[in-house]
Structure formats: structure tokens, C-alpha cells
């Protein structure tokens, strides 16, 4: 089937080529949240050509060695190079600010729920800004939304310099939450340009080399966000001000290119823009069901990943806290500190953040950032190559409702196993750090692969289901689903991690292992709900059935004719 439409009045056409080989061009249209930029089309200064016109030559998995430096100066590629470079630099800072705020708050003694609250408006901003950004882009162009997004990110980082140690927790939470609100708005304003520019730059004629470059750079956006997680935590180890200043430098580096190198009319609409009322006309049942499923799909990750995981990885083992004598931090278990008793009585090992729980691995900030960044990088790369490496070889390209239900149920497995292991396994009950680390690495890797496949399938299905409607009318709820799912997961995880485990007193904290297990099980429940909701979709391609490699999981009902 062919997919085309408009987004906020920005027009364009794209063919997802569902009946082609596994090297389908859908792999190039991904953002860091898994949403499909194919739904954010716009009017190009040069007409578009169908990337499926040459299925073999335009395969995104192909080499980009034939690209010439002269291509970078072409009128078609220049806006792509500028917008994508700005977006890539921004993506690094977006990942970094998450780690800087979270780990700095942990060191200041904030609980998981309090930190989740700091990120609440960041997530909520995505539900509103995705809508407003589309209207702004259609009316005033991508240049304005991109520059405004970069400026707001700069302001957000600048505000964080004002976070004072002598503030009360309430004052700090309100201040940081507002700073994160600016960062959330900045992310979605900038993302509009990063997503839509891939639709703007393909000119008439031979576009194979250009299309390969578009695919290559788009596939690395998630990886650079993972790099931001690592850089944010590593620079924070040097100093809070150093981390903020370094990231602000990246933003400042991107702004002049966007201001001086882009046409103000890039991406403006040629026809009447969509209205706010049209956005919420939910007359596409399949797309709306997919949107609801997506909310729970992303909650299945954020119930354990964004806040509880770094808190637990940072937290010390419960053993010895409040009992073991010490003279300095080196005498205590990793992640713990020596709290001096005064009057020459020495000290006792204590939890530096009783609100952060105990029972974890006591990793350094740099290692915590490396673990989370590694997940983001793996997720991004698997997501980019899903058609070639997963759904294609399994005979599941193009995907349909059955494909997503299958992978949605598989999404339950790693979190269910990990939740039960944390609740019941002697490895966690006896705090065997080596075994605990092995469990976490295995779970994170397996979940990243399965979740990336799910997100990739969703990105295809939203295009397929919206193909007969104006996308401005159909996907208002869909584009809010990522943010609402992340918000639900983030706040819910803060509540579970903070209050499920038994409290052992100020010097020890609460049982973080029990809280973390509850977060994994909540994520499992969300995966189950997402799969069940997806099963209610009316999919025209269900007749093709479902293959699992050489096996037929759901028989095809297509009647072949001569």
C-alpha cells in the first residue's frame, strides 16, 4: 500500500513499500522516541521522488561510499546537512541533561519520586509541543522552530546553573521542574526540524546516494542521545558546572548554522493549515487504538528505566549500613559514605541518599551513564536495522497487527523474568554484586532489542493506518502517546520505587531491591496491556497472516489467482 498525506498542512508523499524486500525504506524514518517522521511531511523546495522506485538501489542498508563531497553543497542536501547537524548536537545535550539533573539530584538526597516530579513537565511538554510545533512549522517554517528550540535548550541549561545548595527541597523541585519544562519544549521544537527535513531534501531524478545518507544519519540519532547520557554523567564526575558549560557549548556551536544557513520559508505550508479542532477528530479507529497501545508500550520501559534503574545502580548494598564502623568512605561498601559521629567516636557507614534506596550495585556516576547510554545506543541501532535483520528474515515484512501482538508479548519476557529474579533469587537477596550485574546487563540487552523491534513496527503501522487520511486529522492523539506514556511510566516508577520497599531507617534507607522488582513487574503489565489493545485493531493486511521464519504462526487467508 502507498502512504501519503499532510501534517499540519505541510504536504508530501512517501511510499513505505510494504511489499518490497526486507530492505524497506521505513528504517530511515525514526526518531529517538520511536515515532515515525514519515508522519511529519512537508513541502520541499525541490519535488520529491519515490524512494521505492528502485528497490534495490535505494535500500537504506547499502553503502554510502559513493557519496561525494560535492553533494554536501547541493541545494537539496544543504538544509538537510544543517538541520541534521544541529539536531544531532541537540540530541547529545538532550541525553546529557537527563543524566546531569538525575545524578546531581541523587547526590543531593532527592528521592526517586521527587526526581520523577522534576521530569514531569518535561514529559508533559511533549504532549502539547508536538501539536503546537507542527502549526508553527507550517506557518513560519522549520528555521524558526529549530532556532527557538536551540535557544530554549540554552536557556534551560543556563537556569540549571542557578540550582543552589541552600534551597529547600520544595524550592529546588519547583525550579528544576520549570527548567526541565523548557528542555521538553526545546526537544519537540527541534525534533520537528530533525524529522521533517528528511522529507524535504530528496530532489527529482537519481536520489539513491542522497537517500542513503539520509538513512545513515537518521539511524545514528538515537546513538548520539546515548552518547549524551555517557557524556553528561562523565562530565558531572568532573564538576556540575563543567557538565553544564560543555553541553551549552554544543548548543552555541549549532545555532549560527541554523540562523545563517537556512531559508526562512523551508517547510512552510502551501495550503491551508490544519485547525486545532481537526487534530482531535478521532475518526481513524485503527490509528487511535495503536496510539493507546503505544502509550502503554513506552510506559513499559519508563516504569523501570528512566529513574529507578540509575537510582538502583547508584545505591549501595544494604549490608553493613548503620552498623559497620569507618573512618572514611573507602571503609564502606561501594556507593556508601562514612558518616562521622563526632567527639572522636569515628563514624558509621551510611546511605548517602536514604530516599534512593539500598540493595544496588553502588556504581559510579560514569558507569551508570554508560549503562543507560549503552541501552540507548543499542536500541537505536537495532531499531534502524529491524527490517533487514529481524522482520525481513522472519518473513514479517511488511508487519501487521499480528506481528505487533507477537513482539508485544515478547516484550513482557525480560521484565517479567527480571522482576521475579529480583524478588526471589538468592543472587539479589544475598547481594551478590557479580551475579546482579550479569542479570542487569542481560535484561537490558534483551529488552533493548525486543523494544526496538516493537518501536520499529509501530513506526511502520502508523504510516500504513493513516494512509487514507490527512495526517493532521489522524495523528494528534498518536503524537501525544509517547509523551503521555513516558509521563505515566516516570511518575508511576517514582511512586513504586520509593514506597514499595520496607524502610530500614535514615542511615540505611528503604529496600530498593523490592522497589525495583515492582517497577519491572509494572512494566510487564504495561507490555501485556499494549499487546491486548493492539489485538483490537482492524488491519486490512491481517489476511497475509504471520510467519515466524519457516513456521506459519497465523495462516494466510489470501486467495491466490492466476
Secondary structure, DSSP 8 states (H G I E B T S, - for coil): --EEEEETTEEEEE---TTS-S--GGGG---TTS--GGGS----SS----GGGGTTTT-TTS--TT--GGGGGSHHHHHHHHHHHHHHHHHHHHHHHHHHHHHHHHHTT--HHHHHHHTHHHHHHHHHHHHHHHHHHHHH-HHHHHHHHHHHHHHHHHHHTT--TTS-HHHHHHHHHHHHHHHHHHHHHHHHHHHHHHHH---SS--HHHHHHHHHHHHTHHHHHHHHHHHHHHHHHH-HHHHHHHHHHHHHHHHHHHHHHS-TTTT--SS----HHHHT----HHHHHHHHHHHHHHHHHHTTIIIIIHHHHHS--STTTTTSEESSGGGS-TTEEEEE-STT--EEEEES-GGG-BSS----HHHHHHHHHHHHHHHHHHHHTHIIIIITTTT--S--HHHHHHHHHHHHHHHHHHHHHHHH-HHHHTT-HHHHHHHHHHHHHHHHHHHHHHHHHHHHHHHHHTTTS-HHHHSHHHHHHHHHHHHHHHHHHHHHHHHSS-B--TTT-BBHHHHHHHHHHHHHHHHHHHHHHHTT---GGGGG-EEETTEEEE--------
